Structures are given as C-alpha cells and as structure tokens.
Amino acid sequence: MSIAVLDKAFSILEVLARTGRHLTLAELAEESRLPKPTVHRILRSLRDLGYVAQSDERGAYRLAERLGSLRTHGRDESLRLKARPVMERLQARFDETVNLGVLEGLFVRYVDVLETSQPLRWIVKPGARDPFHTTALGRAIVAGLPDEQQRRLVHKAAARGPRRTKLVQELADTRQRGYALEEEETVTGVACVAVPLDWLGEPLAAISVAVPVHRYPPRQRAALVAALLDVREQAPASA
C-alpha cells in the first residue's frame, strides 16, 4: 500500500521532469491535479532537502542537481570527487581531521572524513548526522541559503527566545565573514572551522577542519581560517 504524501511528492517531481522547465506553484498544482496548499507544503520540503530549486525572479520551481545525481546512484561519490582534492590539501597541511557534510533537512550528514594521524583526535564516521545548528558544517551551509529557506530552518531548529536570537546572529556573522566557527558545541574538547562548497556547485555541502581545543590556539585558528578562505577564493579559477 502506498503512502499518500509520497505519491503526491513523486507526482510533482514527475511533472517537473516531464515538462523540463520552470513551473509556478499554480502550474504545478494544475499539472499534478493537487490542491495548491498541498503542493506548496511538499515543495517546501523538497526544496529544503535540495531536490527542488526555486528561481528568484518568478518564484518558479525546477528540479535541482541533487535529484539528477540520484539517477546514477552517485551523489555522495560525485560530491567526494569534487571535494577530495581540497580536503587532501587541508589534511596534508594541518594533519587534522577534515570532514565533508551535506545538509539534509535539519541535520548535516557526514559524507566523507579524512583522519588526522595525531593520537589525540575525534573521528566521526560517514553516515553519522548532527543537528545543523550545532555544527560549523551546518552553519556554513545554512548561512548561504536564501533568506526564506534559512528562516524556516532556524524556526524549526531553535525555539523563540535567546537560543533563536543567538543562532540568527551566528548565521549572519557566518555569511558576512565567509566561514563558520564552532567550539565544543557538538563534542566536548573539539573545535571546527568550515566553509560551504557553493563554489563547487554544491550549496548544500561544506567542508570543515576539526581540531582538539588544546591544538587550537589563536594562531592555529587564524591559519585554518586563512587556508579555508584561500581554498574557497582560488578554487573557481582552477576548476
């Protein structure tokens, strides 16, 4: 027996795939023969997950690259291939753990990890997930999302009050400086610096360098930040 919401979601995706063009909410509702409020709710979820993208001009919708990569069963592998050269350079320079993560709903899923050779370390395994708002990876990604999408994620992740205010400010600071910071919020004794991979065509992915706090003095933090920003600035020219 099928699940009704999945039937509706796939009906919408099939309409977008069949027409091969941007469609407005009204057009999608008409083509899929579903109520506009239902289509709107499903589109919001699909957009948050990265399977549908929305244009800025008309608010029309199209299939996103993430859905296309599923057809070849290679999204994670494709993402790893794009990010690995950058991750290897960072790991070789600092000999610290480098993580690759992707936003999935309110969570960041770890896709790839290059481990440090140093004895004191914290290693997360690929496939593990953390709430986006507690991680540098998640903050780096969400800070670059369109304002409406960012607001929805923040409202779902943090209750009203100081917690939400703090997260909103952290995302604004992250967007302005171009990198995200996190210190002992996910794991005690571990700090992270992260940048999004939008310049690799992966706006829902990011890389981070994770460092035990005793190996994270101000000079090392500045070096990590500079290296990540340099990678982000130089990559488009060499891509």
Secondary structure, 3 states (H helix, E strand, C coil): CCCHHHHHHHHHHHHHHHHCCCECHHHHHHHHCCCHHHHHHHHHHHHHHCCEEECCCCCCEEECHHHHHHCCCCHHHHHHHHHHHHHHHHHHHHCCEEEEEEEECCEEEEEEEECCCCCCCCCCCCCCEEEHHHCHHHHHHHHCCCHHHHHHHHHHHCCCCHHHHHHHHHHHHHHHHCCEEEECCCCCCEEEEEEEEHHHCEEEEEEEEEEEHHHCCHHHHHHHHHHHHHHHHHHHHHC
